[in-house]
Amino acid sequence: MREYNGIDRPAFTPEFIESLKADEVFVFGSNLAGMHGGGAAYVAFRKFGAVMGCGVGLRGQSYAIPTMQGGVETIKPYVDEFVAFAKDHPELFFYVTRIGCGIAGFRDREIAPLFAEAVPLPNVCLPESFVKLLA
């Protein structure tokens, strides 16, 4: 566990997230069209305010990072944009799911390096598999 803004948080993003505190955001892999029909994107849509037709950025308590438009190099700019957003919003705590490692078909070892700059951020929680690869 770790503490952020006076609240105990897990050290790593839980595999399944059923609810969020008021300052928490669910970060998920999406497609550019914002069709959140499966995986974590569907969870974001059903539970955390993701909006159909919006495949990038913050909506409700969800933050979409497109992962379905090509190779890892096409995901990196969106991850960089997310990291900058997290830095600019210390009032929020972000749970990054294993974006791109489900329906998009990437492996953790391909995606984890994109989040290297997020590791030191106290308000970003990464999957344990990503953190182990970045250690």
C-alpha positions as CSV (number, residue, x, y, z in Angstrom):
1,M,0.0,0.0,0.0
2,R,0.9,3.6,-0.4
3,E,-0.7,6.8,0.7
4,Y,-1.7,9.7,-1.6
5,N,-3.7,12.8,-0.6
6,G,-4.3,11.2,2.8
7,I,-5.9,8.0,1.3
8,D,-4.3,4.5,1.3
9,R,-4.0,3.3,-2.2
10,P,-2.6,0.0,-3.6
11,A,1.0,-0.3,-4.7
12,F,-0.1,-1.6,-8.1
13,T,-3.3,-1.3,-10.2
14,P,-5.7,-4.0,-9.1
15,E,-6.6,-6.6,-11.8
16,F,-10.3,-5.8,-11.4
17,I,-11.6,-2.4,-10.4
18,E,-15.2,-2.3,-9.3
19,S,-15.4,1.2,-7.8
20,L,-13.4,4.4,-7.5
21,K,-13.1,7.1,-4.9
22,A,-14.0,10.6,-6.0
23,D,-10.5,11.5,-6.9
24,E,-9.6,8.3,-8.8
25,V,-9.4,7.7,-12.6
26,F,-9.5,4.4,-14.5
27,V,-7.0,4.5,-17.4
28,F,-7.8,2.1,-20.2
29,G,-6.9,1.2,-23.7
30,S,-9.3,2.4,-26.4
31,N,-9.7,2.7,-30.1
32,L,-9.6,6.1,-31.8
33,A,-13.3,5.8,-32.7
34,G,-14.2,5.5,-29.0
35,M,-16.2,2.3,-29.5
36,H,-15.9,0.9,-26.0
37,G,-17.4,-2.6,-26.7
38,G,-15.0,-4.9,-24.9
39,G,-12.4,-5.4,-22.2
40,A,-11.4,-2.5,-19.9
41,A,-13.0,-0.1,-22.4
42,Y,-16.4,-1.6,-21.8
43,V,-15.8,-1.4,-18.0
44,A,-14.8,2.3,-18.4
45,F,-18.0,2.9,-20.4
46,R,-20.3,1.0,-18.1
47,K,-18.9,2.1,-14.7
48,F,-16.6,5.1,-15.0
49,G,-18.0,7.6,-17.4
50,A,-16.2,6.8,-20.7
51,V,-18.2,8.2,-23.6
52,M,-19.0,6.3,-26.8
53,G,-17.3,8.2,-29.7
54,C,-14.5,9.6,-27.5
55,G,-11.4,7.5,-27.8
56,V,-8.8,9.9,-26.2
57,G,-8.5,11.6,-22.9
58,L,-10.5,12.2,-19.7
59,R,-14.3,11.6,-19.5
60,G,-15.9,11.1,-16.2
61,Q,-13.6,9.0,-14.1
62,S,-12.0,7.4,-17.1
63,Y,-9.0,8.3,-19.3
64,A,-8.8,6.7,-22.7
65,I,-5.4,5.9,-24.4
66,P,-5.8,4.6,-28.0
67,T,-4.1,1.3,-28.6
68,M,-5.8,-0.1,-31.7
69,Q,-4.4,2.1,-34.5
70,G,-1.1,0.4,-35.3
71,G,2.1,-0.5,-33.6
72,V,3.6,0.5,-30.3
73,E,5.1,3.7,-31.9
74,T,1.5,4.9,-32.5
75,I,0.6,4.5,-28.8
76,K,3.6,6.3,-27.4
77,P,2.3,9.9,-28.2
78,Y,-0.9,9.2,-26.3
79,V,0.9,7.7,-23.3
80,D,3.2,10.8,-23.3
81,E,0.0,13.0,-23.4
82,F,-1.4,11.0,-20.5
83,V,1.8,11.4,-18.4
84,A,1.8,15.1,-19.0
85,F,-1.9,15.2,-18.0
86,A,-1.2,13.3,-14.8
87,K,1.7,15.7,-13.9
88,D,-0.7,18.6,-14.4
89,H,-3.4,17.1,-12.2
90,P,-2.0,16.1,-8.8
91,E,-5.5,16.3,-7.4
92,L,-6.3,13.1,-9.3
93,F,-5.0,9.5,-8.7
94,F,-4.8,7.3,-11.9
95,Y,-5.1,3.5,-12.1
96,V,-3.4,2.5,-15.4
97,T,-4.7,-0.9,-16.6
98,R,-2.6,-3.2,-18.8
99,I,-3.5,-1.0,-21.8
100,G,-3.0,-2.7,-25.2
101,C,-2.4,-6.1,-23.6
102,G,-5.9,-7.5,-24.1
103,I,-7.9,-7.1,-27.3
104,A,-5.2,-4.9,-28.9
105,G,-2.8,-7.9,-28.7
106,F,0.4,-6.4,-27.4
107,R,2.6,-7.9,-24.7
108,D,3.4,-6.2,-21.4
109,R,7.1,-6.0,-22.4
110,E,6.1,-3.9,-25.4
111,I,3.8,-1.5,-23.6
112,A,5.5,-1.1,-20.2
113,P,8.5,0.9,-21.5
114,L,6.0,3.5,-22.7
115,F,5.2,4.3,-19.0
116,A,8.8,4.7,-17.8
117,E,8.2,8.4,-17.1
118,A,5.1,7.6,-15.1
119,V,7.0,5.4,-12.5
120,P,8.1,8.3,-10.3
121,L,4.7,10.0,-10.3
122,P,3.1,9.6,-6.9
123,N,-0.4,9.9,-8.5
124,V,0.0,7.1,-11.1
125,C,-0.5,3.5,-10.2
126,L,0.7,1.0,-12.8
127,P,0.1,-2.8,-13.2
128,E,2.6,-4.9,-11.3
129,S,3.7,-6.6,-14.5
130,F,4.7,-3.1,-16.0
131,V,6.6,-2.1,-12.8
132,K,8.5,-5.4,-12.7
133,L,9.6,-4.9,-16.4
134,L,10.6,-1.3,-15.7
135,A,12.7,-2.1,-12.5
